[in-house]
């Protein structure tokens, strides 16, 4: 969907079925679902299962809360800086600032397609070169599943769907606090283990309302 037209925004009080119908119309969810299907089929065809498959899945799932925290903190919230006389800014960070400026803008919720189109082939090639084929495919299936969970969870917490259980309410509230109270805390998306371990999940009233939650401290002039 084009980002040049008037942005479509979440309206609030969305039903789950309507939210998913909107979600699947966008290209990044379709790409991630396609990757999951392709890697899963390839893994089943190759076979040669071992205990290492379980180890790989366990390690990647355990690392995910901290990967989310690191990416959100140091890449998505990257501040433009001058390096060797040139202004350096990250595409992901630029797109994320658009998301903070308007958290209800639907097309700004997703992982940018440019990042997926560049990053996914690099990931696939590197994993296939480094690891034996069965384990490489297990890694790719797990990473694709994690990517889909991340993409849907982030969409869900912004969609206006009323949380159906305590966990959904917990992640929705934390993400709302990140956007509307203080952008330096509550850095997780699918879960907040990284925040709890690394000290960025405070009580709401223990941190001030940030004046830069929308801009991330970056102006147009910057």
N, C-alpha and C positions, 0 to 999 in steps of 0.2 A: 504493500500500500504506500502511496506517495506521502512523503512528509512535507511537500511543498503546499498542499492544500490546507484549508483550515483544519487544525488538529481535532480529531475525535477524542472526547474525554469520557471517562467513566461517569455514570449518572448517579450511582449509589443505589442501595437496596436491590442489587442484581441477583437473579436466581442462578443457581449453579449451572443449569443447562444452558442458559443464555450466555453466561460467562464463558463456558467452554466453546460455544458456537462462535463467539467473537475471537477467542484465543486462537482457534485453529485456522482462522482466516489469514493470519499473519505468517510471513515466510519463515521466521526463525523457529517457531514451534514445529512447522512442517519439516524443515530441514533436520532438526534434532530427532524428531520421531522417525524420519526416514533413515537416519544414521543408526538409530537404535535397532530398527528392524533389519537393516542390512548386516550389521555386525553380529546380531543374535543369530541370524540364519547361517552366516559364515561360521560362527563358533559351533553350532550344532552339526553342520556338515563336516567340519574338521575333526570333531570328537577329541580323542586322546585326553580324557579328563584325568585329573590328579588332585591330590590334596593341595597342590600349589594354587589351584584355581580358587579354593576357599580362602587361602592366605591372601591372595591378591585382592579379592573382594573385601575382606575384612580390613586390610591396610588402607585401601582407598576410601572406604566408608568412614573409617576412624579419622582419617586425615582431613576429610571434607570440611568439618567445622572450622578448622584452622586455615585451610586453603581459602574458604570464603572470606574469613576475617582478613587475611593478608591481601587478597585481591581488592577487597572493598576499601581497606585502609590506605594501601600504598599505590594502587593503580587507578581505581575509580575516583579516589579523592586526590589524585596527583595534582600538584599545583604547577602551572607553567613556570619555567625557569630558563635562564640564559645559560647556554653551554657553548663554549668556544665562540662567543659572539653571536650565536644564533638562538632565537626563541624556540624552546622545545615544549611541546604540549602533546598529550596522548589522545588519540582518537576516542578511546574508551572513556577517558576522563571528560572530554568535551561533551560526549553524548550523555554521560551521567549528570553533568551539570544541567543539561536541558531537563532531565528527569527530576532533579531537585527543584528547579524553578517551577515546574508544573507536574506534581506527582500524579495528577489525574489524567494526564495526557497518555492515551493508550499506546501509541507507537513508540513512546520513549521508555516504556517499561521493559521492552525486550532487549536481549543481547543484540548489539548492532550486527547486521548482516555482514558488513565489511569485515568485522573481527572474526566472524565464523568462517567466512569464505577463505580468509587468509590463514586463520589459526588451525582449523580442523585438518586440512591436508598436511600441514606441518606435523601436527600431533600424530596422525595416522602413520606417516612415513617414518618418523622417529621411533615410534613404538614397534613397528614391524621390523625395523633395522636392528633394534637393540635386543629384543626378546624373541625366544622361539615362538613359532606361529600360534600354537594353542594358547600360550600364556598371553601373547600379544593381543589376540582376539578377546580373551577374557578381560584384559585391561580396557580395551576399547568398548566392549559391551558395558562394563561398569561405569566408565566415564560418560558414555552416552546416556545411561540411565540417570546418573547424577545430574547431568546437564538438563535432562527433561524435568526432573524433580525441581531443580532450581528455577527453571523458566516458568513452570506452572505455578510454583509457590509464590514467586515474586508477582506474577500476574494476579493470582488469587488475593493476596493481601491488599492489592490496590483496587480490586474490581468492585468493591462495595458489597460482596457476598457476606451475609451474616455468618460468622464462624459457627460450625456445627458441633464443636467439641472444645475441651479445655486447651488442647495443644494448638489448634487453629487460632483460638482467641489469644493465646500467649504470643505466638509469632506475629499475629496481626497487630497487637497492641505495641509490641517492641518496635516493629518497623514504623508504625505511626509516630512513636516517640523519636525515632531517628530522623524522620522527615520534619516533624513539627515542633520538637523540643530542643534537641541538640544533635547535630550531625556527627559529633565525635564519639558517640556511644551507640550501642545496639547495632553492631556492624554485621551480625549474622543475618541470614535470610531464611534458609530452610531450618536452621536450628541455632541455638545461642550458646553451645558448649564453649566455643572459642571466646565469646564475650565473658562468660563466667570465669573461665580459667585466666584470661588476660586482663581482667579488671575493667571491662567496658560494659557491664550490665548493672548500673547503679539503680537505686530506688529513684523513681521519677523526681521526687522533691529534693534529691541530693545534688542535682545539677541544675544550673540556670537555663532559662530559655535563651537559646543562641540567636543573635541577630543575623547570623550568616547561614542559618539552616537551609535557606532557599538558594543562596548564591554560592555557598561553600567558600565565601570570602574572595571570590573572583568576580571582578567587574568586566564589562565589555572592553574597557580601556586596557585591562590587563591582558 
